[in-house]
Amino acid sequence: MGRKEFKGSITVFFSMVCLLFLSLICATVESARVQGAKAQAANIIGMGNFSLLGEYENGLLESYGIFSLDGSYGEGAFRIEKVKQRLEEYLSYNADPKKDVFFPWHFDPWNLELTDSEVSGYALLTDEKGEAFYQQAVSYMKANAAVLAIDKLLEYTKETKEIKNWQEKYEKSQKNSDDEIYQLEDKKQEKLEAMESEAQEAKENGTEIVLVPEEPKNNPLKEIAKLRKKSTLEIVTWDKEISEKKINIRNFPSKNRNRKGTLKLEKEHSGLISDVLFREYLMMHFPDYLSDGEGTALDYQLEYILGGKNTDKQNLKYVVNRLLLIREGMNYLYGLQNQNMSMKTEGLAITLTGFLGIPALTAATKHALLLAWAYGESLVDVRILLDGGKVPVFKDTSTWALTIENLGRITEILREGARDKGKGLNYQEYLRILLHMGSVSSQKMRALDMIQAELRATDQSPHFKAENCIVAIETNTVWNCRPVFLSLPQAVMGVSGKRTGFVQKGSITY
């Protein structure tokens, strides 16, 4: 069977049209490729930023559940240039997959070249008085402590308001009572001097001797006055061992003017519930006087967050004094409402001052006795708490420990300690109340103080500084995209064959 042959031809015009169409297709493909390259650059920046923040401080995460990048890279001095260098390393490997790797054949459709990069903004853990730390701590609690009874925790905030109110009333009453007793003291002395003068005159005249009654020896007000001059901490701890640890707080975040970041973070968490969760975070991550574990820098770290002193002893003293004030206010409230206590203080006041015939002094002494009784009961309460016992916020007849007869031997009672562990709230729960009475701002920064001190005490992070911790970055990058499909359009249509340059931004937050 023979083969047929066909003749073919194409016109110059059709050839030109084909070239134009091919050039148009190549230009379209190149345009699409450039857009794809921009998307790829955005992906590369995302991976680079993610990889950069993947170099988080491991000790901070393991111990406190907080993410941050050490901007000093373990050297102590903050260097944003080092951060930029690490970013460029990640970007270069993602932009050029064959870098440092031999491939006999590899086609890269994007042909991206990184020409410049910068870290245009960053946020630090200490910014806005530790706001970034606060946000992460609340997020941690929401993610890991869902079983917490929020309603029960919110009750502490309600009790805190009433406690504050009665604490202020007690302090005011104590001051007024002291002032009143002081003012009446002159009248008391005048009365005693007059009675002595009458007795002396009667003796000289040989008339009936006027006996000058002696002030009763068993005056609990004198015993309470002696106690008030002593250290409350020594009174309620007696011979118990107290940590002697001390630290230098001069370079702590709460004491310094910290480095400030250039990014403003969004405040995802705020309000009462967030504050409650943050304080629970503090309770979970920082030891206190009765904790089983010990800290490295300080043992009583929750007490430091409340007191801010440089020694365990001073911080415990601060907390003990605050607890005493709380209990004084609440015990004074109970005493005012208890008729039996009112009758007993009135009877003792008459015994102590009735012979002078100054009704105002008797009334003032009655009130002073009630305040002293509340103070003595409060010392017993704090002693019970420090021994691991419990004390209710609002007392009743069954939970009131100290009788008016025993008020004069309060020192002996405190030395013996509590036999009954009681019921109500324990020491840690009273610390929670103190946290709710304090400022979240100061608590954020003092918590960072303790975190910094603890991590610097380890071999892993001896140069750790909270102000160097990066929690968010914003980056700018400049890219060149080398042409791939422009050879034909350049020859036929005169399209420029220059590289396409563009700027790509990225950001990431822990």
C-alpha positions as CSV (number, residue, x, y, z in Angstrom):
1,M,0.0,0.0,0.0
2,G,1.6,3.3,-1.1
3,R,2.2,6.2,1.3
4,K,0.4,9.4,0.6
5,E,2.3,12.7,0.9
6,F,0.6,16.0,1.9
7,K,2.0,19.5,1.4
8,G,1.7,22.0,4.2
9,S,2.4,25.7,4.5
10,I,2.0,28.5,7.1
11,T,1.8,32.2,6.4
12,V,4.1,34.7,8.0
13,F,1.1,36.4,9.5
14,F,-0.1,33.2,11.2
15,S,3.5,32.6,12.5
16,M,3.5,36.0,14.0
17,V,0.1,35.5,15.6
18,C,1.3,32.2,17.1
19,L,4.3,33.9,18.6
20,L,2.2,36.6,20.0
21,F,-0.2,34.1,21.5
22,L,2.7,32.1,23.0
23,S,4.2,35.3,24.3
24,L,0.9,36.2,25.9
25,I,0.5,32.8,27.4
26,C,4.1,33.0,28.8
27,A,3.5,36.5,30.2
28,T,0.2,35.2,31.8
29,V,2.0,32.2,33.3
30,E,4.8,34.5,34.6
31,S,2.3,36.8,36.2
32,A,0.6,33.9,37.9
33,R,4.0,32.6,39.0
34,V,4.9,36.0,40.5
35,Q,1.7,36.0,42.5
36,G,2.4,32.5,43.6
37,A,5.9,33.6,44.6
38,K,4.5,36.3,46.8
39,A,2.3,33.7,48.5
40,Q,5.3,31.5,48.9
41,A,7.2,34.4,50.4
42,A,4.4,34.9,52.9
43,N,4.6,31.1,53.7
44,I,8.4,31.4,54.1
45,I,8.0,34.3,56.5
46,G,5.4,32.4,58.5
47,M,7.7,29.4,58.8
48,G,10.7,31.6,59.6
49,N,8.8,33.5,62.4
50,F,7.4,30.2,63.7
51,S,10.9,28.6,63.7
52,L,12.4,31.7,65.4
53,L,9.9,31.7,68.3
54,G,10.3,27.9,68.4
55,E,13.6,28.7,70.2
56,Y,11.7,29.5,73.4
57,E,13.2,29.5,76.9
58,N,12.8,25.9,77.9
59,G,13.1,26.5,81.7
60,L,10.4,29.1,81.7
61,L,8.0,26.8,79.9
62,E,8.7,23.8,82.0
63,S,8.4,25.5,85.3
64,Y,5.8,28.2,84.7
65,G,4.0,27.3,81.4
66,I,5.1,30.6,79.8
67,F,6.5,31.0,76.3
68,S,9.2,33.5,75.4
69,L,12.3,33.9,73.3
70,D,15.4,35.0,75.1
71,G,16.5,38.1,73.1
72,S,20.0,37.8,74.6
73,Y,20.4,34.1,73.6
74,G,21.7,33.2,77.0
75,E,24.3,36.0,77.1
76,G,22.4,38.5,79.3
77,A,22.6,41.5,76.9
78,F,19.6,42.0,74.7
79,R,20.6,41.9,70.9
80,I,17.9,42.4,68.3
81,E,20.6,42.0,65.7
82,K,21.1,38.4,66.8
83,V,17.3,37.8,66.5
84,K,17.5,39.2,62.9
85,Q,20.4,37.0,62.1
86,R,18.6,33.9,63.3
87,L,15.5,34.9,61.3
88,E,17.5,35.3,58.1
89,E,19.0,31.8,58.5
90,Y,15.5,30.3,58.7
91,L,14.3,32.4,55.8
92,S,17.2,31.5,53.6
93,Y,16.8,27.7,54.0
94,N,13.1,27.9,53.4
95,A,13.6,30.1,50.3
96,D,16.2,27.9,48.8
97,P,15.4,24.2,49.6
98,K,18.6,23.0,47.9
99,K,20.9,25.2,50.1
100,D,23.7,23.1,51.5
101,V,22.2,20.0,49.9
102,F,23.3,18.5,46.6
103,F,20.6,17.8,44.1
104,P,21.6,16.7,40.6
105,W,18.4,18.2,39.2
106,H,16.0,20.5,40.9
107,F,13.4,22.9,39.5
108,D,12.3,25.8,41.7
109,P,9.3,27.5,40.1
110,W,9.5,30.5,42.4
111,N,13.2,31.6,42.1
112,L,12.9,33.7,45.2
113,E,15.9,35.7,46.5
114,L,15.9,37.3,50.0
115,T,17.6,40.7,49.7
116,D,16.9,42.3,53.0
117,S,15.0,41.6,56.3
118,E,14.4,43.3,59.6
119,V,12.6,42.8,62.9
120,S,10.4,45.9,62.7
121,G,8.7,45.4,66.0
122,Y,8.7,43.2,69.1
123,A,6.9,42.9,72.4
124,L,8.5,41.9,75.7
125,L,7.3,39.9,78.7
126,T,7.6,43.0,81.0
127,D,5.8,45.4,78.7
128,E,2.9,47.3,80.3
129,K,3.8,46.1,83.8
130,G,3.9,42.4,82.8
131,E,0.7,42.4,80.7
132,A,2.1,39.8,78.3
133,F,2.9,37.5,81.3
134,Y,-0.6,38.1,82.6
135,Q,-2.2,37.2,79.3
136,Q,-0.2,33.9,79.0
137,A,-0.9,33.0,82.6
138,V,-4.6,33.4,82.2
139,S,-4.6,31.4,78.9
140,Y,-2.6,28.7,80.7
141,M,-5.2,28.5,83.5
142,K,-8.1,28.4,81.0
143,A,-6.4,25.6,79.1
144,N,-5.1,23.5,82.0
145,A,-7.3,24.3,85.0
146,A,-10.8,23.9,83.6
147,V,-11.9,22.0,86.7
148,L,-11.5,25.0,89.0
149,A,-14.8,26.1,90.5
150,I,-14.9,29.7,89.3
151,D,-18.1,30.4,91.3
152,K,-16.4,29.4,94.6
153,L,-13.3,31.4,93.7
154,L,-15.5,34.5,93.0
155,E,-16.8,34.2,96.6
156,Y,-13.3,35.2,97.8
157,T,-13.7,38.6,96.0
158,K,-17.0,39.2,97.8
159,E,-15.5,38.3,101.2
160,T,-12.5,40.5,100.4
161,K,-14.7,43.6,100.2
162,E,-16.4,42.9,103.6
163,I,-13.0,42.1,105.2
164,K,-11.6,45.4,103.9
165,N,-14.5,47.3,105.3
166,W,-14.3,45.8,108.8
167,Q,-10.5,46.1,108.8
168,E,-10.8,49.8,108.2
169,K,-13.5,50.1,110.9
170,Y,-11.3,48.3,113.4
171,E,-8.2,50.5,112.7
172,K,-10.4,53.6,113.0
173,S,-11.9,52.3,116.3
174,Q,-8.5,51.4,117.7
175,K,-7.2,54.9,117.0
176,N,-10.2,56.6,118.5
177,S,-10.1,54.4,121.6
178,D,-6.4,55.1,122.1
179,D,-7.1,58.8,121.7
180,E,-10.0,58.7,124.1
181,I,-8.1,56.7,126.8
182,Y,-5.2,59.1,126.5
183,Q,-7.4,62.2,126.9
184,L,-9.1,60.6,130.0
185,E,-5.8,59.7,131.5
186,D,-5.3,63.2,132.9
187,K,-8.7,63.0,134.6
188,K,-7.8,59.6,136.0
189,Q,-4.6,60.9,137.5
190,E,-6.3,64.0,138.9
191,K,-8.9,61.8,140.6
192,L,-6.2,59.5,142.1
193,E,-4.2,62.5,143.3
194,A,-7.3,64.0,144.9
195,M,-8.2,60.8,146.7
196,E,-4.6,60.5,148.0
197,S,-4.7,64.1,149.1
198,E,-7.9,63.4,151.0
199,A,-6.5,60.3,152.6
200,Q,-3.3,62.2,153.7
201,E,-5.4,65.1,155.1
202,A,-7.6,62.7,157.1
203,K,-4.6,61.0,158.5
204,E,-3.0,64.3,159.6
205,N,-6.3,65.5,161.2
206,G,-6.8,62.2,163.0
207,T,-10.2,61.7,161.4
208,E,-11.5,58.7,159.7
209,I,-9.0,57.4,157.2
210,V,-10.1,57.5,153.6
211,L,-8.7,54.4,151.8
212,V,-7.4,54.9,148.3
213,P,-8.4,51.8,146.3
214,E,-5.6,50.2,144.3
215,E,-5.9,49.5,140.6
216,P,-6.6,45.8,140.1
217,K,-3.4,43.9,139.3
218,N,-5.0,41.5,136.8
219,N,-5.5,44.2,134.1
220,P,-5.5,42.5,130.6
221,L,-5.0,45.8,128.9
222,K,-1.5,46.1,130.3
223,E,-0.6,42.6,129.0
224,I,-2.0,43.5,125.6
225,A,-0.1,46.7,125.6
226,K,3.1,44.8,126.2
227,L,2.3,42.4,123.3
228,R,1.6,45.3,120.9
229,K,5.2,46.5,121.4
230,K,6.7,43.1,120.4
231,S,7.2,41.7,117.0
232,T,4.0,39.9,115.9
233,L,6.0,37.4,113.9
234,E,7.9,36.3,117.0
235,I,4.8,36.1,119.1
236,V,2.9,33.8,116.7
237,T,5.8,31.6,115.7
238,W,7.8,31.4,119.0
239,D,10.5,28.8,118.5
240,K,9.5,27.7,115.0
241,E,12.3,27.8,112.4
242,I,12.0,30.6,109.9
243,S,13.9,30.7,106.6
244,E,16.9,33.1,106.6
245,K,17.2,33.3,102.8
246,K,17.7,36.7,101.3
247,I,18.2,38.0,97.8
248,N,19.4,41.2,96.0
249,I,16.2,42.7,94.5
250,R,18.0,45.8,93.0
251,N,17.9,44.4,89.4
252,F,14.4,42.8,89.6
253,P,11.8,43.7,87.0
254,S,9.6,45.4,89.6
255,K,12.5,47.6,90.8
256,N,13.9,48.6,87.4
257,R,13.0,50.8,84.4
258,N,12.7,47.8,82.0
259,R,13.4,47.8,78.3
260,K,10.2,48.5,76.4
261,G,9.1,46.7,73.3
262,T,7.8,48.4,70.2
263,L,4.6,46.4,69.6
264,K,1.4,46.8,71.5
265,L,-0.3,43.5,72.2
266,E,-4.0,42.8,72.1
267,K,-5.5,42.3,75.6
268,E,-7.5,39.1,75.1
269,H,-8.1,38.6,78.8
270,S,-9.3,41.2,81.3
271,G,-11.9,41.7,84.0
272,L,-12.7,40.0,87.3
273,I,-12.6,36.4,86.2
274,S,-9.3,36.8,84.5
275,D,-7.9,38.4,87.7
276,V,-9.2,35.4,89.7
277,L,-7.5,32.9,87.3
278,F,-4.3,34.9,87.4
279,R,-4.2,34.7,91.1
280,E,-4.9,31.0,91.0
281,Y,-1.9,30.7,88.7
282,L,0.2,32.4,91.4
283,M,-1.1,30.0,94.0
284,M,-0.2,27.0,91.8
285,H,3.3,28.0,90.8
286,F,4.9,29.8,93.8
287,P,5.6,28.1,97.2
288,D,4.6,29.7,100.5
289,Y,5.5,29.3,104.2
290,L,3.5,26.0,104.6
291,S,4.4,24.5,101.2
292,D,6.2,21.2,101.1
293,G,8.6,22.3,98.4
294,E,11.2,25.0,98.8
295,G,12.3,27.7,96.3
296,T,15.9,28.2,95.2
297,A,16.0,32.0,95.6
298,L,13.4,32.4,98.3
299,D,11.3,29.8,100.1
300,Y,8.3,32.0,100.8
301,Q,7.6,33.2,97.3
302,L,3.9,33.9,97.6
303,E,4.7,36.0,100.6
304,Y,7.3,37.9,98.4
305,I,4.6,38.6,95.8
306,L,2.5,40.1,98.6
307,G,5.2,41.9,100.5
308,G,8.0,42.6,98.0
309,K,10.8,42.4,100.7
310,N,14.3,40.9,100.1
311,T,14.2,38.3,102.8
312,D,11.9,35.4,103.6
313,K,11.6,36.6,107.2
314,Q,10.5,40.2,106.2
315,N,7.9,38.9,103.7
316,L,6.5,36.5,106.3
317,K,6.4,39.3,108.8
318,Y,4.4,41.4,106.3
319,V,1.9,38.7,105.7
320,V,1.5,37.9,109.4
321,N,0.7,41.5,110.1
322,R,-1.8,41.6,107.3
323,L,-3.5,38.5,108.5
324,L,-3.6,39.9,112.0
325,L,-5.4,43.0,110.7
326,I,-7.9,40.9,108.8
327,R,-8.7,38.8,111.9
328,E,-8.8,41.8,114.2
329,G,-11.5,43.4,112.0
330,M,-13.6,40.3,111.7
331,N,-13.2,39.4,115.5
332,Y,-14.1,43.0,116.4
333,L,-17.3,42.6,114.2
334,Y,-18.3,39.5,116.1
335,G,-17.5,41.2,119.5
336,L,-19.8,44.1,118.7
337,Q,-22.7,41.8,117.9
338,N,-22.2,39.5,120.9
339,Q,-24.3,40.6,123.9
340,N,-22.5,38.2,126.3
341,M,-19.1,39.7,125.3
342,S,-20.5,43.2,125.8
343,M,-21.6,42.3,129.3
344,K,-18.3,40.8,130.3
345,T,-16.2,43.7,129.0
346,E,-18.5,46.1,130.8
347,G,-18.2,44.2,134.1
348,L,-14.4,44.1,133.8
349,A,-14.3,47.8,132.9
350,I,-16.3,48.7,136.0
351,T,-13.9,46.6,138.1
352,L,-10.9,48.4,136.6
353,T,-12.2,52.0,136.7
354,G,-15.5,52.1,138.6
355,F,-13.8,53.2,141.9
356,L,-12.8,56.4,140.2
357,G,-16.3,57.5,139.5
358,I,-15.6,58.7,135.9
359,P,-18.4,57.2,133.7
360,A,-16.7,58.3,130.5
361,L,-13.5,56.4,131.5
362,T,-15.5,53.3,132.2
363,A,-17.2,53.4,128.8
364,A,-13.8,54.0,127.1
365,T,-12.2,51.1,129.0
366,K,-15.1,48.8,128.0
367,H,-14.5,49.6,124.3
368,A,-10.7,49.2,124.8
369,L,-11.3,45.8,126.4
370,L,-13.4,44.7,123.4
371,L,-10.6,45.8,121.0
372,A,-8.0,44.1,123.1
373,W,-10.1,40.9,123.2
374,A,-10.4,41.0,119.4
375,Y,-6.6,41.5,119.2
376,G,-5.8,38.6,121.5
377,E,-8.2,36.3,119.7
378,S,-6.6,37.4,116.4
379,L,-3.1,36.4,117.7
380,V,-4.5,33.0,118.5
381,D,-6.0,32.8,115.0
382,V,-2.8,33.6,113.3
383,R,-0.9,31.1,115.4
384,I,-3.4,28.4,114.4
385,L,-3.0,29.3,110.7
386,L,0.8,29.2,110.9
387,D,0.5,25.8,112.6
388,G,-1.5,24.5,109.6
389,G,-4.9,24.9,111.2
390,K,-8.1,26.6,110.0
391,V,-9.9,29.7,111.1
392,P,-13.4,30.8,109.8
393,V,-13.8,34.3,108.3
394,F,-16.9,34.9,110.3
395,K,-16.8,33.5,113.9
396,D,-19.6,32.2,116.2
397,T,-19.7,31.0,119.8
398,S,-18.3,27.6,118.9
399,T,-15.3,29.0,117.1
400,W,-14.3,31.8,119.5
401,A,-11.3,30.5,121.4
402,L,-10.2,33.1,124.0
403,T,-12.2,33.9,127.1
404,I,-12.0,37.3,128.8
405,E,-10.6,35.6,131.9
406,N,-7.7,34.2,129.8
407,L,-6.9,37.5,128.1
408,G,-4.4,38.4,130.8
409,R,-2.5,35.1,130.2
410,I,-2.5,35.4,126.4
411,T,1.3,35.1,126.2
412,E,1.2,31.7,127.9
413,I,-1.6,30.5,125.6
414,L,0.3,31.5,122.5
415,R,3.4,29.7,123.7
416,E,1.4,26.5,124.1
417,G,-0.1,26.7,120.6
418,A,-3.4,25.4,119.4
419,R,-4.5,21.9,120.2
420,D,-7.5,22.0,117.9
421,K,-6.9,22.5,114.1
422,G,-10.3,24.2,113.9
423,K,-12.5,24.7,110.9
424,G,-12.9,27.3,108.2
425,L,-10.1,28.6,105.9
426,N,-6.4,27.5,106.0
427,Y,-3.3,29.6,105.6
428,Q,-3.2,29.3,101.8
429,E,-6.8,30.3,101.6
430,Y,-6.1,33.4,103.6
431,L,-3.2,34.1,101.3
432,R,-5.7,34.0,98.4
433,I,-7.7,36.6,100.2
434,L,-4.6,38.8,100.6
435,L,-3.9,38.4,96.9
436,H,-7.5,39.6,96.1
437,M,-7.0,42.6,98.4
438,G,-3.8,43.6,96.5
439,S,-2.9,45.1,93.2
440,V,-2.7,42.8,90.1
441,S,-0.1,45.2,88.6
442,S,2.3,44.8,91.5
443,Q,1.6,41.0,91.6
444,K,2.5,40.6,87.9
445,M,5.9,42.2,88.3
446,R,6.8,40.6,91.6
447,A,5.9,37.2,90.1
448,L,8.3,38.0,87.3
449,D,10.9,38.9,90.0
450,M,10.6,35.4,91.4
451,I,10.7,33.7,88.0
452,Q,13.8,35.6,87.1
453,A,15.5,34.8,90.4
454,E,14.6,31.1,90.2
455,L,15.8,30.7,86.6
456,R,19.0,32.6,87.2
457,A,19.8,30.2,90.1
458,T,19.9,27.3,87.6
459,D,22.8,26.2,85.4
460,Q,20.5,26.3,82.4
461,S,19.7,30.0,82.5
462,P,22.2,31.8,84.6
463,H,21.8,35.1,82.7
464,F,18.0,35.1,82.4
465,K,16.3,38.5,82.5
466,A,12.5,38.9,82.2
467,E,13.0,42.2,80.3
468,N,14.9,40.3,77.5
469,C,12.0,37.9,76.9
470,I,10.4,38.4,73.5
471,V,6.7,37.3,73.2
472,A,5.8,38.7,69.8
473,I,7.6,39.9,66.7
474,E,6.8,41.7,63.5
475,T,9.1,41.3,60.5
476,N,9.6,43.1,57.1
477,T,11.4,41.3,54.2
478,V,12.4,42.4,50.7
479,W,12.4,39.8,48.0
480,N,13.5,39.5,44.3
481,C,11.7,37.1,42.0
482,R,13.9,36.1,39.0
483,P,11.9,35.7,35.8
484,V,11.3,32.2,34.4
485,F,8.8,32.5,31.5
486,L,9.7,35.9,30.1
487,S,12.4,35.0,27.5
488,L,9.8,34.8,24.6
489,P,7.7,37.8,25.6
490,Q,10.9,39.8,26.1
491,A,12.1,38.9,22.5
492,V,8.7,39.2,20.8
493,M,6.9,41.9,22.8
494,G,9.8,43.8,24.3
495,V,8.6,43.0,27.9
496,S,11.1,43.9,30.5
497,G,13.1,40.9,31.8
498,K,14.0,42.6,35.1
499,R,13.5,40.8,38.4
500,T,10.3,41.6,40.3
501,G,10.9,43.1,43.7
502,F,8.3,43.2,46.5
503,V,8.0,43.6,50.3
504,Q,6.4,41.0,52.5
505,K,5.4,41.5,56.1
506,G,4.8,38.9,58.8
507,S,4.0,38.7,62.5
508,I,3.6,36.1,65.2
509,T,2.7,36.0,68.9
510,Y,3.0,33.3,71.5
